[in-house]
Every structure is written in structure tokens, then in C-alpha cells.
Amino acid sequence: MLRSFDGREPQIADSAYVDEAAVVIGDVIVEADASVWPNVTLRGDHGTITVGEGANVQDNAVCHESAVLEPYSTVGHSAIVHDATVGERALVGMNAVVLDGARVGDGAVVAAGSVVTEGTDVPPKTLVAGAPAEPKTEVDDPRLETTADRYVELSRRYAETSRRLE
């Protein structure tokens, strides 16, 4: 569902995939080849939400305030990004939370269920875990770097083959 708010309408690139069960409200930009999956909420009522080129926001995730998902980043199932930045090819794991003013560096990974507290700067290519999230190890897994690419391809398949059953 796409909705305007306070005179602002979502801007969705032609090549982006936004599932019809997602809720996208107000000042939201979804760039080329990005994907927004079922039951996601992108609520752009207190700042711009940007889903960068090739980025993906998976089922049940929430982005609010001035959330920025840089190109080819991934926000996993049921994760929350609130007024924070997720760097290029970074991954926010399932049920993780990234809070106000935090930045997840390029290629970094926030482990499932972790909480990145306000103002935290996660270094690039670093795995953080826990609540609060703390650095655990350097990320060196080529499969993680291609997560978003796989979602670009999956979103194209959905756009081409899925249909509502009556």
C-alpha cells in the first residue's frame, strides 16, 4: 500500500519491487532495483527514508524517521532501522534493531537479535552481536557480499511471475 502523508508521496523507481502487502507512507524513496517485501513498513512521516539502489527490506521489517539504506544493503526479516544509516552491502540480521544516529559501516553485519544503540558507529566489514551490539570479528565471507544481488534477482522473478489469487 502506497500512501501520501502531509503532501509527500513515496517515490518508487520503475525497476524497484514493492510488494502489495508492504506499507510505504510519505517521504520515502525506493531506488532502482531495490526491493520491499511483504508486511514491511516504511513510514516517512518524520524525515526521509531512502532505500538505495539494489537494497532490500525483508518481511516484517520497519524503517522510520531518517533511515538510509545505502546501495545493496540488506535489512533482514523483522528488523528495525530507526533514524540510522546502513552502509553499502551491509546486513542487518533478523530481529535486529539499529537505533537513532547509528551507522552500520559498509560490508558490516549486525547479528540476528542484536541491538545497535544510539550513536554507535559499526566499523566496515565487522560483525557485531549482542545487546548492546559489540564487535566480534572481521567479516570475510564473499556470500554475504552477494546477498542483495540475490534479492535483486528474486524481486524480478516476483514482479514477473507472482499474482494475487482471488
Secondary structure, 3 states (H helix, E strand, C coil): CEECECCECCEECCCCEECCCCEEEEEEEECCCCEECCCCEEEEEEEEEEECCCCEECCCCEEECCCEECCCCEECCCCEEECCEECCCCEECCCCEECCCCEECCCCEECCCCEECCCCEECCCEEEEECCEEEEEECCCHHHHCHHHHHHHHHHHHHHHCCCCC
